[in-house]
Amino acid sequence: MHTDTTRENPQAQAPQAADASQELSATAPGQLRVIKRNGTVVPYTDDKITVAITKAFLAVEGGTAAASSRIHETVARLTEQVSATFKRRMPSGGTIHIEEIQDQVELALMRSGEQKVARDYVIYRESRSQARKTGAADIAQPHPSIRVTHLDGTVAPLDMGRLNTIVTEACEGLAEVDGELIQKETLKNLYDGVAQSDVSTALVMTARTLVEREPNYSYVTARLLMDNIRAEGLGFLGVATSATHHEMSELYAKALPAYIAKGIEFELLNPVLASFDLEKLGKAINHERDQQFTYLGLQTLYDRYFIHKDGIRFELPQVFFMRVAMGLAIEEKQKEERAIEFYNLLSSFDYMASTPTLFNAGTLR
């Protein structure tokens, strides 16, 4: 993978010091911290709550409300209530998701009798949520100077929107990880004309270097690797060229029958697997369990266990667990029910079968 080296200069040291200071204060013990939607962890402050509540009042009462002492006093009181709630819940410090803060703002507005302001605030939150779901996913955000070379030889600008989505998903629900840092460091290792596969590799390698700093980056790295695995498997099966984690909630059900058909065609899987109710089993797959892998665990499965053809792994993680479960349930009278039970045990890591079983169940080996 191509890498660029950059030299430090005096002009760059000031912002770097500011970033380092913010990072230290965000992770200091006893502090309240906020997990932003992109996975970044930042220090908790009252300022942004004050701004959010003030905007909510201005939206209802108009710009003249900005000079109202009543509004200023109300905003200050509500801000204090929201902050006091979190300090009471977490006296020793901790992390709060941005959505939790907005929930408390909404609750404080309603409890104080500001029903119209609260209602407008709810509508605003919902509109922003819908914009993130549709706009961020549908509108490409091209990088101004980095183009990516795809497998078919075509060249297109690096889609920063998708890059942000993948990194945000990888950081979802994890404390002490920084999605913006991963993106920034990854971009340093990219160049104009970079291969698409090298973009994915750069993301994984960047996150791996951060594991020693914070163990949760092992989960981030696994989730970034998962994006590579999805593209490889789904592309081979003809289901999709790529997919985000959230898109897998629908795509796993399509991938399972395609995988079974390919596996039987290549004489890798037991043809009896085709007799299962694949639609029922596909609906039973829980895509959220892809998020529980550590990097080493997922890499080991990919290297040693996933079924492949001509070096291409077309067995996705949850399909792997379902294949093993189906193999164990072949002789059962209610084989779909038993397969789902076995799948839930395996995919939740509540029980793990022996290595020979993981290798051979459901196959012709």
Secondary structure, DSSP 4 states (H G I P E B T S, - for coil): ---------HHHHHHHHHHHHHHHHHHSTT-EEEE-TTS-EEE--SHHHHHHHHHHHHHHH-GGGGG-HHHHHHHHHHHHHHHHHHHHH-TT-EEEEHHHHHHHHHHHHHHTT-HHHHHHHHHHHHHHHHHHHHHHHHS--EEEEEEEE-TTS-EEEEEHHHHHHHHHHHHTT-TT--HHHHHHHHHHT--TTEEHHHHHHHHHHHHHTTTTT-TTHHHHHHHHHHHHHHHHHHHHHTS-S---TTTHHHHHHHHHHHHHHHHHHTT-B-GGGGGS-HHHHHHH--GGGGGG--HHHHHHIIIIIS-EETTEE---HHHHHHHHHHHHHTT-TTHHHHHHHHHHHHHTTS----HHHHHHTTB--
